[in-house]
Each structure stands twice: as structure tokens, then as C-alpha cells.
Amino acid sequence: MYINKKKFIFFPKLQPRHFLFLFFFVISCIKNGMQRYLSKNQGIDIEFLKLYMYNLGDFLTVIPFLILKKRVKTEKEEISPKDTDAENNFELIYNNQEQKQNDFSAFKKIFIITIADFIAQIGSVILKIITTEQNLEVKKSDLNSLLIFNIIAILLLSIFILRKKFYKHHLFAILINILCLIILAITDIQDIIDAGDDIKLSLLYILVKIIGAILYSLENVLAKILFLYNYMTTYALLVNKAIFHFIYLIIFSFPFIFIKFEDENGESKLVFSMIVDFFENKINILIVISFIIISFFYNNLLMLIIDVFSPDHFVISRIFENVGIFIIDLIFFGADKEKYLIIKIIMFILLILSAFIYNEFLVLNICGLSKNTKLFLDYEAENEILLNRITENFDDQNSNAEENNHKSLNMQELKKMS
């Protein structure tokens, strides 16, 4: 297939797997909308409640996990023979030993993943405990600048752990992301200054968020290793994560059975008593159940994107998520409440375009940015196949011509002999 060199922009055909990004964007918008509702009650009980909701959302994954496990078991029973000879028994023993080593390797990775994820989750709870004890308040906002640390961490971890290769169009998109996020970081800093919060407390809040972003990046990269080399499904990982987190939650929550905090009315109460009071409003029960279900879809889509694509593709999904948060803020609070509105809109448009370039929804045929994209690799493969066919046809024609010439010479020799 001939590629027109004068054409600089290509839009490859979308594949079904690309709709994972759209589904994730929709689910993340719904999730963040619910978080906006929960943020109206910024007590310590809500921070604890979020930990339990996330855990229950992961536990819901046991449903598709058991369905998949039963289906695989049925298929194995249909395929495997009833009788096995000595050679098959020896192979079974070898496979069992290899499986044990694989399980131990997976266990270590799952342990690191769950510890990293849990530390990232309880960061906001510990910060809330500190501010509650000192009667302080810090403005919690979705910092776009945190994605810089997310991108850099994923980039370095992917290079050193996954041995991933980044090509020109990847690096070009990452460069645009970092430049845009630096500009958004300046607006984040200005918002914190304008809020008039305690600077030290705000810096502590930012530090907690940065550590969380790095830990989540480590979790995503290790998850990809489990999918690639330990052959673990996304459902199995989330179920194991839910079990580990449940144990961590019991240990973490135990001291707070005895520790009291002041609620919004100034009364000293246990955290769990505050949670019970929160459920007195029946609408909150519906919100919590809905949030658990949305958390289930959110985490499963997260892992599917990492499994089908890569951890750095999920960072692109996070950029889409931040765009969704920006849109939700405009809907809930209006454009008047948003400073630097034009700058943010331009930055988010550039971030979306860079996401399209990174994921090859948009291919730029300039400065070698199209090289190593799937679209142009497919074109090169088609051109090579076409060239091989032309060469084969040309060789066939030459061989036929030589054969005809040879027959003609033989006939002439026979005539001379006669």
C-alpha cells in the first residue's frame, strides 16, 4: 500500500479495546461526582468509610472471578484425557513444582502491591487525624500537578522494571504532558496561596499526595508484571488485594475502637459511632452502595487498561479523568469560581491531543513521529508483502521465459539432427 508522503495527519481505525478509555472516563466522572457529594461531610469518619468502600468494591470482583474460574475448570475437564501414562505423570509433577515457584513469586509481588496501595490510601486518613487533633483544616483539591510525578515515576519504573521501549511519538506526547502540567501546577500553587491555608499543612498535604502518586505507579507496574509473567488475571489480583486489604484494615482500625474525636457538633465520639450517625440519612446508604459498585467498575477498568495496554497508558487515562473532574467542577461550581479558566481549557485540550498521539488515535507523519506506530508498521508489512508478491510473479515470468527458450533450442537441435 502506497503512503502519501504529503499527508501529515492520520486517524487509524479504532479497535474495540480502545473503548476501555471511554468507559473509564465515564466511570471516573461518576465516581468523582459522588466524591464531591461525600466531601460535603469532611469528617474523619468519611475518610475511614472510604477505606471500607474501596475494600468492598474490590471484594465484588469475587463474582466474575468465580465465574471465570468455573468456566476454565469446565474447559480443562473437557480437554484433559481420562487416563494418563507415566510420562504425563512426570510432566504433571514438573508443572506442579513450577507452579509453586510461580505462586511464591506472585505472592511477593501481591504483598508489595497491597502494602503500597494501602499506605497510599491511609495517607489522607492520617492527615485528617493530624488536622482534627490540632483543629486545623486544609483545602483538599484535585492537584493536576501530581500527574507530573505519576508520569515520571511510571516512565522510570517502566524503563528499569518492564524494560519498555519508548519511541518518538511517546516521548513527544510525554513532553507535551509535562509542559502542560507544569503550567497547571503553577495554577495549583496559586490556588493554595489564595485559599489562605497554613503553608506547612498545605505542603504536608502535597507531600502525602506525591508519595501516594509514586506508590500507585509502583503498584501499576508490578501489576503488569503479574499479568505478563505470572499469568494472573485482573480478577484474581483484585480479589487477592481485597483479602490483604481487609487484614490491613482490621489492624489499622483496631486502635480507633478506643480513640475518640470531636464531631461537627463538638461532641467526643468514636469514629465508628460517627459512621453510624452518617447512615441515619437514608440517602447516604444509597450513595455508599452506589459508590461501592462504581469503585468495583473503576478498579476493574483500571486493571484491564494496564493488562491490555500498559501502566503508562493508564496515566493517559488519569489525564482524561482530570479533564472530567475539571468539567464536573464547572458544572457544580460554575465558571466564575474557576480561576485561569482559559489557560486551563487550553492546557486540557493540549493534554487530550497528546493522549491521542500517545495512544496512536492520532498519528503525526512529521519528524519521524509516525515511525514505530502500529499504523505505519502495518503499512510497511503490507508494502513488503506486496513487493514480495511482485518479485515472485516477476521470477515466475522469467523462469517461464527461460523454460520456453530452452524448449525452443531443443526443437531447433532436433530439426538439425533430423
NORKAHU-V139792 format. One record per residue. N is the residue number from 1. RES is the residue in three letters. SS is DSSP state (~ for helix, > for strand, _ for the rest). PHI is phi in whole degrees, 0 to 359 (* if undefined). PSI is psi in whole degrees, 0 to 359 (* if undefined). Layout:
# NORKAHU-V139792
((N RES SS PHI PSI) (N RES SS PHI PSI))
This chain:
# NORKAHU-V139792
((1 MET _ * 130) (2 TYR _ 274 132) (3 ILE _ 260 126) (4 ASN _ 288 113) (5 LYS _ 292 339) (6 LYS _ 281 348) (7 LYS _ 273 123) (8 PHE _ 258 342) (9 ILE > 234 131) (10 PHE > 235 143) (11 PHE _ 242 96) (12 PRO _ 298 157) (13 LYS _ 291 132) (14 LEU _ 289 145) (15 GLN _ 253 158) (16 PRO ~ 306 325) (17 ARG ~ 294 336) (18 HIS ~ 292 340) (19 PHE ~ 288 350) (20 LEU ~ 301 324) (21 PHE ~ 295 319) (22 LEU ~ 294 315) (23 PHE ~ 299 319) (24 PHE ~ 296 320) (25 PHE ~ 300 315) (26 VAL ~ 296 312) (27 ILE ~ 297 319) (28 SER ~ 294 325) (29 CYS ~ 295 316) (30 ILE ~ 296 316) (31 LYS ~ 299 314) (32 ASN ~ 291 329) (33 GLY ~ 297 318) (34 MET ~ 293 322) (35 GLN ~ 296 328) (36 ARG ~ 297 321) (37 TYR ~ 293 316) (38 LEU ~ 292 332) (39 SER _ 291 346) (40 LYS _ 296 331) (41 ASN _ 254 85) (42 GLN _ 271 36) (43 GLY _ 280 168) (44 ILE ~ 294 334) (45 ASP ~ 295 326) (46 ILE ~ 291 322) (47 GLU ~ 296 320) (48 PHE ~ 293 317) (49 LEU ~ 299 324) (50 LYS ~ 299 322) (51 LEU ~ 300 317) (52 TYR ~ 289 325) (53 MET ~ 293 318) (54 TYR ~ 299 319) (55 ASN ~ 294 317) (56 LEU ~ 294 325) (57 GLY ~ 298 320) (58 ASP ~ 291 325) (59 PHE ~ 295 333) (60 LEU _ 296 340) (61 THR _ 294 346) (62 VAL ~ 297 335) (63 ILE ~ 293 301) (64 PRO ~ 294 333) (65 PHE ~ 296 314) (66 LEU ~ 291 324) (67 ILE ~ 296 315) (68 LEU ~ 295 318) (69 LYS ~ 297 319) (70 LYS ~ 294 321) (71 ARG ~ 295 316) (72 VAL ~ 295 320) (73 LYS ~ 297 318) (74 THR ~ 296 317) (75 GLU ~ 295 322) (76 LYS ~ 295 319) (77 GLU ~ 295 326) (78 GLU ~ 285 327) (79 ILE ~ 275 317) (80 SER _ 292 139) (81 PRO _ 288 156) (82 LYS _ 286 321) (83 ASP _ 252 142) (84 THR _ 233 138) (85 ASP _ 269 183) (86 ALA ~ 297 324) (87 GLU ~ 295 319) (88 ASN ~ 293 323) (89 ASN ~ 295 319) (90 PHE ~ 298 318) (91 GLU ~ 295 324) (92 LEU ~ 294 319) (93 ILE ~ 297 317) (94 TYR ~ 297 317) (95 ASN ~ 295 324) (96 ASN ~ 295 320) (97 GLN ~ 295 318) (98 GLU ~ 295 324) (99 GLN ~ 294 321) (100 LYS ~ 297 316) (101 GLN ~ 296 320) (102 ASN ~ 295 319) (103 ASP ~ 295 320) (104 PHE ~ 293 320) (105 SER ~ 297 319) (106 ALA ~ 294 321) (107 PHE ~ 300 316) (108 LYS ~ 298 317) (109 LYS ~ 293 319) (110 ILE ~ 297 320) (111 PHE ~ 299 315) (112 ILE ~ 295 317) (113 ILE ~ 300 312) (114 THR ~ 290 323) (115 ILE ~ 296 312) (116 ALA ~ 300 315) (117 ASP ~ 295 318) (118 PHE ~ 291 319) (119 ILE ~ 298 318) (120 ALA ~ 297 323) (121 GLN ~ 287 318) (122 ILE ~ 281 354) (123 GLY ~ 303 314) (124 SER ~ 292 329) (125 VAL ~ 292 314) (126 ILE ~ 298 319) (127 LEU ~ 297 321) (128 LYS ~ 294 323) (129 ILE ~ 297 317) (130 ILE ~ 297 313) (131 THR ~ 291 326) (132 THR ~ 292 317) (133 GLU ~ 296 326) (134 GLN _ 262 9) (135 ASN _ 53 43) (136 LEU _ 245 165) (137 GLU _ 218 137) (138 VAL _ 240 139) (139 LYS _ 287 117) (140 LYS _ 266 123) (141 SER _ 222 163) (142 ASP _ 275 102) (143 LEU _ 278 113) (144 ASN _ 295 331) (145 SER _ 294 340) (146 LEU ~ 296 335) (147 LEU ~ 295 337) (148 ILE ~ 299 312) (149 PHE ~ 293 324) (150 ASN ~ 298 314) (151 ILE ~ 294 313) (152 ILE ~ 295 317) (153 ALA ~ 297 314) (154 ILE ~ 297 319) (155 LEU ~ 300 311) (156 LEU ~ 292 316) (157 LEU ~ 295 323) (158 SER ~ 293 323) (159 ILE ~ 290 314) (160 PHE ~ 274 331) (161 ILE _ 259 310) (162 LEU _ 274 349) (163 ARG _ 56 38) (164 LYS _ 283 142) (165 LYS _ 262 132) (166 PHE _ 251 131) (167 TYR _ 258 180) (168 LYS ~ 303 315) (169 HIS ~ 292 329) (170 HIS ~ 295 309) (171 LEU ~ 295 323) (172 PHE ~ 297 315) (173 ALA ~ 294 319) (174 ILE ~ 297 321) (175 LEU ~ 297 316) (176 ILE ~ 299 316) (177 ASN ~ 302 311) (178 ILE ~ 296 317) (179 LEU ~ 297 316) (180 CYS ~ 295 319) (181 LEU ~ 289 331) (182 ILE ~ 296 318) (183 ILE ~ 296 318) (184 LEU ~ 294 329) (185 ALA ~ 296 323) (186 ILE ~ 297 320) (187 THR ~ 292 325) (188 ASP ~ 298 314) (189 ILE ~ 298 319) (190 GLN ~ 295 322) (191 ASP ~ 297 320) (192 ILE ~ 294 319) (193 ILE ~ 295 317) (194 ASP ~ 294 332) (195 ALA ~ 292 337) (196 GLY _ 74 21) (197 ASP _ 284 167) (198 ASP _ 298 125) (199 ILE ~ 299 316) (200 LYS ~ 298 319) (201 LEU ~ 292 322) (202 SER ~ 295 320) (203 LEU ~ 295 323) (204 LEU ~ 296 319) (205 TYR ~ 299 315) (206 ILE ~ 296 319) (207 LEU ~ 299 317) (208 VAL ~ 299 318) (209 LYS ~ 293 321) (210 ILE ~ 295 315) (211 ILE ~ 300 319) (212 GLY ~ 298 318) (213 ALA ~ 297 319) (214 ILE ~ 292 319) (215 LEU ~ 294 320) (216 TYR ~ 296 325) (217 SER ~ 296 316) (218 LEU ~ 298 318) (219 GLU ~ 300 315) (220 ASN ~ 294 320) (221 VAL ~ 292 317) (222 LEU ~ 294 326) (223 ALA ~ 298 320) (224 LYS ~ 297 323) (225 ILE ~ 296 319) (226 LEU ~ 299 319) (227 PHE ~ 291 322) (228 LEU ~ 280 311) (229 TYR ~ 252 335) (230 ASN _ 258 0) (231 TYR _ 56 37) (232 MET _ 269 141) (233 THR _ 278 161) (234 THR ~ 297 324) (235 TYR ~ 295 317) (236 ALA ~ 297 319) (237 LEU ~ 297 315) (238 LEU ~ 292 325) (239 VAL ~ 293 314) (240 ASN ~ 299 320) (241 LYS ~ 298 318) (242 ALA ~ 297 319) (243 ILE ~ 294 313) (244 PHE ~ 298 315) (245 HIS ~ 295 326) (246 PHE ~ 298 318) (247 ILE ~ 295 315) (248 TYR ~ 299 321) (249 LEU ~ 295 320) (250 ILE ~ 298 314) (251 ILE ~ 296 315) (252 PHE ~ 292 323) (253 SER ~ 280 338) (254 PHE ~ 306 313) (255 PRO ~ 298 334) (256 PHE ~ 278 2) (257 ILE ~ 290 337) (258 PHE _ 249 347) (259 ILE _ 262 132) (260 LYS > 253 150) (261 PHE > 229 160) (262 GLU > 279 132) (263 ASP _ 275 188) (264 GLU _ 293 342) (265 ASN _ 266 1) (266 GLY _ 86 7) (267 GLU _ 270 142) (268 SER > 279 121) (269 LYS > 218 158) (270 LEU > 286 154) (271 VAL ~ 302 319) (272 PHE ~ 289 331) (273 SER ~ 292 323) (274 MET ~ 295 322) (275 ILE ~ 296 319) (276 VAL ~ 299 317) (277 ASP ~ 297 325) (278 PHE ~ 298 326) (279 PHE _ 278 0) (280 GLU _ 296 329) (281 ASN _ 278 114) (282 LYS ~ 299 330) (283 ILE ~ 296 331) (284 ASN ~ 293 328) (285 ILE ~ 297 315) (286 LEU ~ 296 319) (287 ILE ~ 297 316) (288 VAL ~ 295 315) (289 ILE ~ 298 316) (290 SER ~ 296 320) (291 PHE ~ 296 321) (292 ILE ~ 298 317) (293 ILE ~ 294 317) (294 ILE ~ 296 321) (295 SER ~ 298 323) (296 PHE ~ 299 311) (297 PHE ~ 293 320) (298 TYR ~ 300 309) (299 ASN ~ 293 324) (300 ASN ~ 290 321) (301 LEU ~ 293 322) (302 LEU ~ 305 308) (303 MET ~ 292 326) (304 LEU ~ 295 319) (305 ILE ~ 296 318) (306 ILE ~ 295 320) (307 ASP ~ 290 310) (308 VAL ~ 286 323) (309 PHE _ 250 257) (310 SER _ 194 167) (311 PRO ~ 300 323) (312 ASP ~ 289 336) (313 HIS ~ 291 328) (314 PHE ~ 291 329) (315 VAL ~ 300 321) (316 ILE ~ 298 322) (317 SER ~ 296 324) (318 ARG ~ 295 327) (319 ILE ~ 296 316) (320 PHE ~ 300 322) (321 GLU ~ 298 317) (322 ASN ~ 295 326) (323 VAL ~ 297 318) (324 GLY ~ 298 319) (325 ILE ~ 298 318) (326 PHE ~ 300 317) (327 ILE ~ 295 318) (328 ILE ~ 298 318) (329 ASP ~ 298 321) (330 LEU ~ 295 322) (331 ILE ~ 290 315) (332 PHE ~ 283 319) (333 PHE ~ 249 348) (334 GLY _ 85 162) (335 ALA ~ 291 333) (336 ASP ~ 295 331) (337 LYS ~ 279 349) (338 GLU _ 259 113) (339 LYS _ 280 157) (340 TYR _ 53 42) (341 LEU ~ 300 311) (342 ILE ~ 297 317) (343 ILE ~ 299 315) (344 LYS ~ 295 320) (345 ILE ~ 298 315) (346 ILE ~ 296 317) (347 MET ~ 296 318) (348 PHE ~ 291 326) (349 ILE ~ 297 316) (350 LEU ~ 296 323) (351 LEU ~ 295 321) (352 ILE ~ 294 317) (353 LEU ~ 298 318) (354 SER ~ 295 325) (355 ALA ~ 296 321) (356 PHE ~ 296 319) (357 ILE ~ 293 316) (358 TYR ~ 298 316) (359 ASN _ 274 3) (360 GLU _ 65 27) (361 PHE _ 286 336) (362 LEU _ 228 123) (363 VAL > 246 123) (364 LEU > 263 121) (365 ASN _ 265 55) (366 ILE _ 222 148) (367 CYS _ 54 29) (368 GLY _ 75 13) (369 LEU _ 288 341) (370 SER _ 276 343) (371 LYS _ 295 139) (372 ASN _ 71 10) (373 THR _ 278 154) (374 LYS ~ 298 322) (375 LEU ~ 301 311) (376 PHE ~ 283 330) (377 LEU ~ 295 322) (378 ASP ~ 295 319) (379 TYR ~ 299 315) (380 GLU ~ 297 320) (381 ALA ~ 295 317) (382 GLU ~ 296 318) (383 ASN ~ 297 321) (384 GLU ~ 293 318) (385 ILE ~ 297 317) (386 LEU ~ 296 319) (387 LEU ~ 296 320) (388 ASN ~ 297 320) (389 ARG ~ 295 318) (390 ILE ~ 296 318) (391 THR ~ 296 317) (392 GLU ~ 297 317) (393 ASN ~ 296 320) (394 PHE ~ 295 318) (395 ASP ~ 295 320) (396 ASP ~ 298 317) (397 GLN ~ 297 319) (398 ASN ~ 295 317) (399 SER ~ 295 322) (400 ASN ~ 295 321) (401 ALA ~ 295 317) (402 GLU ~ 297 320) (403 GLU ~ 295 319) (404 ASN ~ 295 319) (405 ASN ~ 297 320) (406 HIS ~ 296 319) (407 LYS ~ 294 320) (408 SER ~ 296 319) (409 LEU ~ 295 319) (410 ASN ~ 299 319) (411 MET ~ 295 321) (412 GLN ~ 295 320) (413 GLU ~ 295 320) (414 LEU ~ 297 321) (415 LYS ~ 296 318) (416 LYS ~ 295 319) (417 MET ~ 293 327) (418 SER _ 282 *))
